[in-house]
Amino acid sequence: MTAFTGNTITSTPTIATATSTQVLAANGFRKFLLIQNASAANIAISFEGATLTGIAPTSTNKCYVLASTAGNNFIRFDGGFVPGGAITAYQASGSPINTLVVIEG
């Protein structure tokens, strides 16, 4: 694995409960992406900018479910493949904390 040496931007977008929310705009120059679930509930993520309708992956609701469980609550892309599309998120729960930590570089 190669080390990422560029600048990064960290954001903590809030996801509106039961609403598909764009958390990052498309960026074809992305070389690093880390998304961590800082919420008390699972969050669905779309790497294609899709409008999500729930947290269950289906043929029409194409998403990755980011668990709230420590150790399983983040996804990281670097090196050969980093999604360049808009990133959207969806959280069905009314948990008091609906946030992600997003680091992009």
BELFENVEN-V284942 format. One record per residue. N is the residue number from 1. PSI is psi in whole degrees, -180 to 180 (NA if undefined). D_LAST is the distance of its C-alpha to the last C-alpha in whole Angstrom. Layout:
n=(N | N)
psi=(PSI | PSI)
d_last=(D_LAST | D_LAST)
This chain:
n=(1 | 2 | 3 | 4 | 5 | 6 | 7 | 8 | 9 | 10 | 11 | 12 | 13 | 14 | 15 | 16 | 17 | 18 | 19 | 20 | 21 | 22 | 23 | 24 | 25 | 26 | 27 | 28 | 29 | 30 | 31 | 32 | 33 | 34 | 35 | 36 | 37 | 38 | 39 | 40 | 41 | 42 | 43 | 44 | 45 | 46 | 47 | 48 | 49 | 50 | 51 | 52 | 53 | 54 | 55 | 56 | 57 | 58 | 59 | 60 | 61 | 62 | 63 | 64 | 65 | 66 | 67 | 68 | 69 | 70 | 71 | 72 | 73 | 74 | 75 | 76 | 77 | 78 | 79 | 80 | 81 | 82 | 83 | 84 | 85 | 86 | 87 | 88 | 89 | 90 | 91 | 92 | 93 | 94 | 95 | 96 | 97 | 98 | 99 | 100 | 101 | 102 | 103 | 104 | 105)
psi=(135 | 151 | 141 | 126 | 6 | -177 | 149 | 157 | 127 | 132 | 160 | 74 | 144 | 134 | 125 | 131 | 132 | 33 | 134 | 123 | 128 | 126 | -18 | 138 | 161 | 144 | 100 | -9 | 7 | 132 | -10 | 138 | 126 | 130 | 125 | 135 | 111 | 19 | 168 | 1 | 162 | 149 | 134 | 140 | 134 | 130 | 6 | 7 | 19 | 152 | 111 | 148 | 4 | -177 | 1 | 122 | 131 | -180 | -23 | -15 | 74 | 110 | 166 | 130 | 118 | 110 | 158 | -6 | 128 | 138 | -27 | 12 | 20 | 158 | 140 | 136 | 133 | 175 | -122 | -32 | 120 | 122 | 133 | -4 | 174 | 148 | 125 | 158 | 157 | 134 | 122 | -30 | 151 | 29 | 146 | -17 | 107 | 62 | 154 | 156 | 122 | 125 | 122 | 140 | NA)
d_last=(16 | 14 | 12 | 8 | 9 | 6 | 6 | 4 | 6 | 9 | 12 | 15 | 16 | 20 | 21 | 25 | 27 | 28 | 26 | 24 | 21 | 18 | 15 | 12 | 13 | 13 | 10 | 11 | 8 | 6 | 6 | 5 | 6 | 9 | 12 | 15 | 18 | 20 | 23 | 26 | 26 | 25 | 22 | 22 | 18 | 18 | 16 | 18 | 18 | 22 | 24 | 25 | 28 | 28 | 27 | 29 | 27 | 30 | 30 | 30 | 27 | 24 | 22 | 21 | 22 | 20 | 23 | 24 | 25 | 24 | 22 | 22 | 20 | 16 | 14 | 12 | 10 | 9 | 12 | 14 | 13 | 10 | 12 | 11 | 14 | 14 | 14 | 18 | 19 | 23 | 25 | 29 | 30 | 31 | 29 | 29 | 25 | 23 | 20 | 16 | 13 | 10 | 7 | 4 | 0)
